[in-house]
Amino acid sequence: MACFVLFVFTKLEAQSLAILSANPASFNADKLSEYQIKQLGEELQNSGRSWEQFKADLIKNKVVESEIEKLAQRLQKQSFVTNDSKAAVVNSGRLWTQDSPTENTPSASNSVFYGASLFRNKQYNFQPNLKIATPLNYVLGPEDEIVVDLSGYSDATYSVKISPDGQARIPMFGSVFVAGSTIEQATKKIKLHLSKYNPSIQNGQTQLSITLGNIRSIKVVLLGEVVNPGTYTLPSLATVFNALYTAGGPNDAGSFRAIKLIRNGKQIAVMDVYDFLTTGATKGNLRLEDQDIVKVEPYISRIQLTGQVKHPGIFELKATETLNDLIHYAGGFTPDAFIEQIQVNRNDGSQRSMVNVKHSEIQVFKPQNGDEFLVGSVLNRFKNRIEVSGAVFRPGYFALESCTTVKALLNNAGGLKEDALMTRAILYRLNPDNTQEIVALNIAAILSNEAPDFQLKREDHLIVASKLQMKMPEKIVVTGEVLNPGEFEFGTEMVLEDVLVLAGGLKLGADTKRIQISRRAKDANKQLKDGKLAEVNTIEINNNLADLRKFKLEPFDLIHVFSSANYQALKSVTIQGEVLYPGSYALLKNNETISAFIKRTGGLTANAFPEGAVLIRTRADNVIDQIKSKKSLMSLFKINKKGTDDSLYQEQNTFKNKDLIGLNLSKILSGKQANSDLVLSENDVLVVPSFNPLVNVNGQVLYPNQLKFKAHKSFKSYIGEAGGFTANALKRKAYVVYQNGTAQSTRNFLFFKCYPKIQPGSEIIVPSKVERKSLTTVEAISITTSMTTLMVLILNFIK
């Protein structure tokens, strides 16, 4: 296996992959050790090839695809391959192996301390950037990896890991001590050392560059007021911010303004988180080194700021900072803030006191530890607002300074509309005690200078009434034989012809000699029983329509166009089913009967079953039927609230105006039942079914079924073929529904039951008995007690 790995590595360095072994089909990814996987991943990474390229070579050399997937998974576990939705690629970034991983998730917190969410919000991620360019001041140490690249006359690349004794062993060139050196210093040392063996480096024909490869781990200690103090293992590129985030940031007693970095027993930097939050500055956020100490001091002063600021909370201020800095940290004032005066609750040592800070003092006022600042809101009132509404062109609010008088206000509002009531306008005025006063104004007199212009005050509201809005809407009503009956706006000089045009004109069946105009009586006397209520005029239309144009209308006239007595629209009836020519037909006369109508349709077919014929008739939708239908729907609505299915509504809407009339068409056509030969009406539907040789048996029988019809077969015979009655069957209420929609129930004669006759297409229905609820013990005792009491009362009454 070692030979196999060495073979692969050799081919990777040569930027070409050949057959992995003598028998690539037998390659087993599970037999590779973790060290071999790591070495393979590093060599693949250094080669600069993608995983897809490497995989293509494996497939080309006939390595089993399942083994390739296993290899990819093992490389992925060591972060050499990342699984992306588009394509799996080799991770060419800088790697860091954590020697002793520490699982430390910052705790979520709703802390009101300014800056706390920066470290306690899981959505933020202050992981160090491992893909930055090689920092020249980076100090090398054991376990770091450097990449020595030679280009020019000599071309070679060496990945060298610094040994525990600080040596970088470069193949064929020996060792160079680089531990404790920066990248810049290490470059000079290695260049000087290699120049002894390769003169082209000394004379410049070969260029040498040193970059940082995989990095080492360092130990950092976090002390003081942090959420999770302790020792943490971090990558050597980590900064103070990275370490502080890993430990959860300062706790509730920690300072965000004084985070110290201590190295070799000396303080070398102090970081202020507020600088980063407000300006993005990272002063003091230095790169950490092994055994560095990050110490968070306790806070010195905390001040609370609430009210109309963008980010209220608890802030930590330095001794030199003022209230203006505090407001700056809170994001500034909101638009509704009252900035003229800020309220401060202060602890003076023995008790609390109140301080008011004026706007001019914000720059110099210094907060103290424990101060509570409250920024109030501006008042919800206007000091210079006035309003005008009604019959003006631009109603709305205006500033008092530009509209000090009524005349100026009307000018700013675009002037009065033509329908404005000039003689009396209403002004609502707010008194000093917030009560309202009404002032009546004569606008016409003010505009004509006959009356002095009225002076306005804040919150005055002028209402100019409209003559049209004060007038009842004037309508004309048109009913009868017009295309669009309804109400229409009345206009001056409106004549009868105008309103008939608005109504769409007359229908074909309109009586042109009888148009009635009803007009309310102007001198109605309610004290007389026979007092006149209306005036009625009847107009005839001649060819030139002169009478229509002469008759002037008045508001609220009622116009009715009668239908012609001699006009009759066509009435249609429909026949369906087993006739020679089914379809819709026009009635020939008012008293056309069913038998005559069927003759016009060609008569019945051979498969017709006349005994099952049904006539569906549309009921006249008169006022009484509408009331009944409405009541029926209301009943269904109440039932539906208790859980009845919505299909009841659909059934009610479908058949609420329909009647089903059962017919014996064979007797009607033979003339034996002349009184059943009904006269057809408009929209009647006659249905002649085909012969149905089956009988349905449903309800409380042992085996509900469809049975073949046989002549002279009795009701009980069909019940017997369906298994007989069940124990719960209500035999005396059994009934038959025939194909024409009629039904017949079982009748009792003396001690005998007379069952109905069966016809083809019939349905036998056996209902179930009503379950009687037995009395509970409590109910039985209650009834017994009541009966006993009643008997005692009767006996006492008899005595």
Salt bridges, closest charged atoms under 4 A:
ASP30 OD2 - LYS70 NZ 3.34
GLU34 OE2 - ARG74 NH2 3.00
ASP57 OD2 - ARG49 NH1 2.93
GLU67 OE2 - LYS70 NZ 3.54
GLU69 OE2 - LYS55 NZ 3.41
GLU143 OE1 - LYS161 NZ 3.50
ASP144 OD2 - ARG216 NH1 2.20
ASP165 OD2 - ARG169 NH2 3.45
ASP252 OD1 - ARG120 NH1 3.42
ASP272 OD1 - ARG257 NE 2.80
ASP272 OD2 - LYS318 NZ 3.19
GLU289 OE2 - ARG263 NH1 3.56
ASP292 OD2 - ARG263 NH2 2.75
GLU297 OE2 - LYS260 NZ 3.24
GLU297 OE2 - LYS295 NZ 3.71
GLU321 OE2 - ARG257 NH2 2.95
ASP371 OD2 - ARG346 NH2 2.66
GLU387 OE2 - HIS461 NE2 3.83
GLU459 OE1 - ARG385 NH2 3.22
GLU459 OE2 - ARG458 NH2 3.94
ASP460 OD2 - ARG429 NH2 2.61
GLU474 OE2 - LYS471 NZ 3.49
GLU489 OE2 - LYS475 NZ 2.80
GLU493 OE1 - LYS552 NZ 3.11
GLU497 OE1 - ARG549 NE 2.77
GLU535 OE2 - LYS532 NZ 3.77
GLU554 OE2 - ARG519 NH1 3.59
GLU554 OE2 - LYS522 NZ 3.65
ASP557 OD2 - ARG519 NH2 2.81
GLU592 OE2 - ARG600 NE 2.82
ASP659 OD1 - ARG619 NH2 3.02
ASP684 OD2 - ARG617 NH2 2.70
GLU721 OE2 - LYS713 NZ 2.06
